[in-house]
């Protein structure tokens, strides 16, 4: 059965992984932001309280990343299912929370699911998909984040109360968990995969690249909606832009095939350049709806492509234990986002959000330093 999966059915493994990633990121992690005003009204949250809840989500995410290499070494399939279960449980706790403490516990558990899922999916693909289509499987599975964003984008506009919407998210999580339990392949296990021996060279450039993804994406995730409102776009137009990020993110799956043909370094640098263009569009004095939609499309597609390329980079450094390399990479991404969000907020208060997006676009171009062999991917 494993041999058949390796030769014939890589797409089904990638699709199942994408669905779980959509649940863990699109619903259990990123859907929180657009609902912050409703949460604040329900629980009487101050900006400090909102920040604490965001920190709990990040801490849960970090915990999932720490646990992922160990659980994936025992069972990659089990890690993916654990991620789906954690996301579902977290969403359920948030939906039924009688007070903010239970809500905080739910957002922490949901964040842990997001931390577990990418290393688990990458490890499972490494164990069950043959070398030929493996890069494509990794990058297409990673686009699940875009799928989840697109699916959840318009939910803040629904007339239902947020507990009803979150209950629907949890019910969706139950369905996803059951479906992937049937669909995910069983692997021969990590014992059949050669383990990395000794220290792995080239991890530092991967961490720098991943942190740069975090630093340049954090202002967009956090402040793009407010920037569009500041530029005069309506909430409905801003929601369409958010949905565009998710839909265009599905194009990030093409990065695997592109890297196989043109090389990881070339595709990585080209993607970084397009990312800088997408971010810079929000630095325009008055970005209209067309420019805002184009910005969202470029950001969504390049963000998914860059994170997918990080997965390929990590998998090449850790061919026997891709979950370990992806944990390092996504930890670097998380650190970059954690540091950049408050810095971008402070800078926006001083020089304005448009200038922040312009500076962020310039920072993205620092990736061209990877032309130096020691700073680029293998």
Secondary structure as GFF3:
##gff-version 3
##sequence-region A 1 378
A	DSSP	alpha_helix	2	8	.	.	.	ID=ss1
A	DSSP	alpha_helix	10	21	.	.	.	ID=ss2
A	DSSP	pi_helix	22	27	.	.	.	ID=ss3
A	DSSP	alpha_helix	31	34	.	.	.	ID=ss4
A	DSSP	alpha_helix	36	43	.	.	.	ID=ss5
A	DSSP	alpha_helix	47	74	.	.	.	ID=ss6
A	DSSP	alpha_helix	76	96	.	.	.	ID=ss7
A	DSSP	alpha_helix	100	128	.	.	.	ID=ss8
A	DSSP	alpha_helix	131	142	.	.	.	ID=ss9
A	DSSP	alpha_helix	144	152	.	.	.	ID=ss10
A	DSSP	three_ten_helix	155	157	.	.	.	ID=ss11
A	DSSP	alpha_helix	162	183	.	.	.	ID=ss12
A	DSSP	three_ten_helix	190	192	.	.	.	ID=ss13
A	DSSP	alpha_helix	203	230	.	.	.	ID=ss14
A	DSSP	alpha_helix	235	249	.	.	.	ID=ss15
A	DSSP	three_ten_helix	250	254	.	.	.	ID=ss16
A	DSSP	alpha_helix	255	262	.	.	.	ID=ss17
A	DSSP	alpha_helix	264	280	.	.	.	ID=ss18
A	DSSP	three_ten_helix	281	283	.	.	.	ID=ss19
A	DSSP	alpha_helix	289	317	.	.	.	ID=ss20
A	DSSP	alpha_helix	322	351	.	.	.	ID=ss21
A	DSSP	alpha_helix	353	364	.	.	.	ID=ss22
A	DSSP	three_ten_helix	365	371	.	.	.	ID=ss23
###
